[in-house]
């Protein structure tokens, strides 16, 4: 079955430190992968996507993600965290059967000053 | 206004009420979506419209009824809801169907409470 897993409910990082939010997936064929962020009382905002090409994808607000086919992962990273990065982060992958997105349950990222 | 707007932002309704959620996108997109978001759960796709035609209905109970009168507007009509329907309802749009490669743009959501 096709699926997305975000193994951490919450990630705590000190401001200025690097951050990683993990995502692994299970799909047949070539995956299309997405990251979205949700700030409090807001809808989701698109951060970045991997469709094809370079395994390292750069997105909004200084975030990047690395596609690793052998580990079936698409972890979100940022070299230096800001308090304003505190939010809920969602990973999603295309379902190749019906072309919908399969969503992870989300990871709450808390950046402490 | 820009982007995707949703009204109302908050709604409290009894189980016997009828209400409607409204979504409007100002992005010139061709696809629109309704999602249900519950705490600590993946987003649940409810309905997808592409060029005003419904292309997906993910086994959603009939007490939820979507309407897409044109490519800019999407409604979710609600009637005889259950308390477990309380959630954040998100509307989204995309240039084409999101499962192909297009990213989605989300509205702020309607926080629905069923009493």
HADDOCK unambig.tbl for C-alpha pairs under 7 A between the chains (distance, minus, plus):
assign (segid A and resid 32 and name CA) (segid B and resid 101 and name CA) 6.92 0.50 0.50
assign (segid A and resid 41 and name CA) (segid B and resid 108 and name CA) 6.90 0.50 0.50
assign (segid A and resid 42 and name CA) (segid B and resid 108 and name CA) 4.56 0.50 0.50
assign (segid A and resid 43 and name CA) (segid B and resid 90 and name CA) 6.96 0.50 0.50
assign (segid A and resid 43 and name CA) (segid B and resid 106 and name CA) 5.33 0.50 0.50
assign (segid A and resid 43 and name CA) (segid B and resid 107 and name CA) 5.21 0.50 0.50
assign (segid A and resid 43 and name CA) (segid B and resid 108 and name CA) 4.05 0.50 0.50
assign (segid A and resid 43 and name CA) (segid B and resid 109 and name CA) 5.98 0.50 0.50
assign (segid A and resid 44 and name CA) (segid B and resid 106 and name CA) 5.54 0.50 0.50
assign (segid A and resid 45 and name CA) (segid B and resid 105 and name CA) 6.58 0.50 0.50
assign (segid A and resid 45 and name CA) (segid B and resid 106 and name CA) 6.65 0.50 0.50
assign (segid A and resid 46 and name CA) (segid B and resid 103 and name CA) 6.62 0.50 0.50
assign (segid A and resid 46 and name CA) (segid B and resid 104 and name CA) 6.91 0.50 0.50
assign (segid A and resid 51 and name CA) (segid B and resid 101 and name CA) 6.99 0.50 0.50
assign (segid A and resid 94 and name CA) (segid B and resid 99 and name CA) 5.22 0.50 0.50
assign (segid A and resid 95 and name CA) (segid B and resid 99 and name CA) 6.83 0.50 0.50
assign (segid A and resid 99 and name CA) (segid B and resid 99 and name CA) 4.11 0.50 0.50
assign (segid A and resid 99 and name CA) (segid B and resid 100 and name CA) 6.01 0.50 0.50
assign (segid A and resid 100 and name CA) (segid B and resid 98 and name CA) 6.61 0.50 0.50
assign (segid A and resid 100 and name CA) (segid B and resid 99 and name CA) 4.37 0.50 0.50
assign (segid A and resid 101 and name CA) (segid B and resid 99 and name CA) 5.48 0.50 0.50
assign (segid A and resid 103 and name CA) (segid B and resid 42 and name CA) 5.37 0.50 0.50
assign (segid A and resid 103 and name CA) (segid B and resid 43 and name CA) 6.04 0.50 0.50
assign (segid A and resid 104 and name CA) (segid B and resid 42 and name CA) 5.20 0.50 0.50
assign (segid A and resid 105 and name CA) (segid B and resid 40 and name CA) 5.73 0.50 0.50
assign (segid A and resid 105 and name CA) (segid B and resid 41 and name CA) 4.68 0.50 0.50
assign (segid A and resid 105 and name CA) (segid B and resid 42 and name CA) 4.01 0.50 0.50
assign (segid A and resid 106 and name CA) (segid B and resid 40 and name CA) 6.80 0.50 0.50
assign (segid A and resid 106 and name CA) (segid B and resid 42 and name CA) 6.91 0.50 0.50
